[in-house]
Amino acid sequence: MRLLCTNDDGILAHGLDCLIRAAEPLGEVTVVAPDREQSATSHSLTLHHPLRPVRLAERRWQVDGTPTDCAMLAIEALMPERPDFVLSGINHGHNMGEDVLYSGTVAAAMEGLSLGVPAIALSFAGGDLRADITLLDQLVEPLTDLLGHLMSLQMPKGTLLNINLPPRRGNDVGGVRLTRLGRPASSNA
């Protein structure tokens, strides 16, 4: 299985590293991610300068563009064959409700989906970066199992999964719940 891993937190983000480690047992992983933080860029594209992908290693690239640019460039130009899945994340911070409208993490997955590739966006609902690094490391193995299971399902065409991982150790996660995208209870307006 060919897997594209990308994100919006940048090529050096710990969440991306954890996603790569979770995906590697499942297939051939190609990484194409922004060269810097690109959070809250939504589904924006770079229009006013040419994108410059820099090859860091075999099947590993950084791009001076948005997460959407990364997904499109990977699928249309950098990967010799189309991926079987786009995996975007692991975002530091949740992506729930209206957050998904602004999320570069979700947008990269949506771009994969718009190009005909099934996609999963992953976010981590933590708050303390140091503690979150330890918890994310402990979620790698259970995440491999979850991703393997989800990829084996025949999801309806056009389905994007948006997974929010809880701030718990891997063996303390109580299971998976499938829900619809919610709306906030109140507005800050």
Buried (B, 14 or more C-beta within 10 A) or exposed (E): EBBBBBBBBBBEBBBBBBBBBBBBEBBBBBBBBBBEBBBBBBBBEBEEEEBEBEEEEEBBBBBBBBBBBBBBBBBEEBBEEBBBBBBBBBBBBBBBEEBBEBBBBBBBBBBBBBBEBBBBBBBBBBEEEEEBBEBBBBBBBBBBEBBBEBBEEEEEEEEBBBBBBBBBEBEEBEEEEEEEEEEEEEEEE
